[in-house]
């Protein structure tokens, strides 16, 4: 796999954040809007358990690029 096509996923069980580093504009909007989840100086840098699903969705929807997306997990 080409390193430019790397996709990483982070979930809290309700929502999964999908991050594609090669598409990231590094605007910092995610960090400013939800610093409890998006912590670029830590590993892993996305910690979904630190916020509500609603706040995570709101933050991802404010992104300037397609680097961050999300999907809701189905409860079967």
C-alpha positions in Angstrom: 0.0 0.0 0.0 1.2 3.4 -0.9 1.8 5.6 2.2 -0.2 8.3 0.5 -3.2 6.1 0.6 -3.1 5.3 4.4 -6.5 5.4 6.1 -6.8 5.2 9.9 -10.0 4.6 11.9 -10.9 5.6 15.4 -14.2 4.6 17.0 -16.1 5.1 20.3 -18.6 2.3 19.4 -21.2 4.7 18.1 -19.3 6.7 15.5 -16.1 5.9 13.6 -13.8 8.7 12.5 -11.9 7.9 9.3 -8.7 9.9 8.8 -6.7 10.1 5.5 -3.5 11.9 6.3 -2.6 12.6 2.6 -5.8 14.7 2.3 -5.2 16.7 5.5 -4.9 20.5 5.1 -3.5 20.8 8.6 -5.8 23.7 9.3 -6.1 22.9 13.0 -9.9 23.2 12.9 -10.4 19.8 14.5 -8.1 20.6 17.4 -9.6 24.0 18.0 -13.2 22.7 17.8 -12.7 19.6 19.9 -9.3 19.5 21.7 -10.4 16.6 23.9 -10.6 14.3 20.9 -8.0 15.7 18.5 -4.6 15.9 20.2 -1.9 16.1 17.5 1.1 15.8 20.0 -0.1 12.5 21.4 -0.4 8.9 20.2 -3.0 8.0 19.2 -3.8 11.6 18.2 -7.6 10.9 18.0 -9.3 9.7 21.2 -13.0 9.3 20.5 -13.9 8.4 24.1 -13.1 11.9 25.2 -16.3 13.5 23.7 -19.8 12.8 22.8 -20.8 11.4 19.4 -22.7 14.5 18.6 -19.7 16.8 19.3 -17.4 14.5 17.2 -19.8 14.7 14.2 -20.1 18.4 14.6 -16.3 18.8 14.6 -15.8 16.5 11.6 -18.4 18.4 9.6 -16.4 21.6 10.1 -13.3 20.3 8.4 -12.0 22.2 5.4 -10.7 19.1 3.6 -11.9 15.5 3.0 -9.2 14.2 5.3 -11.7 13.5 8.2 -15.0 11.7 7.6 -17.2 9.6 9.8 -19.8 6.9 9.7 -22.3 5.8 12.4 -21.9 2.3 13.5 -24.9 0.0 13.2 -26.1 -1.6 16.4 -27.2 -5.1 15.4 
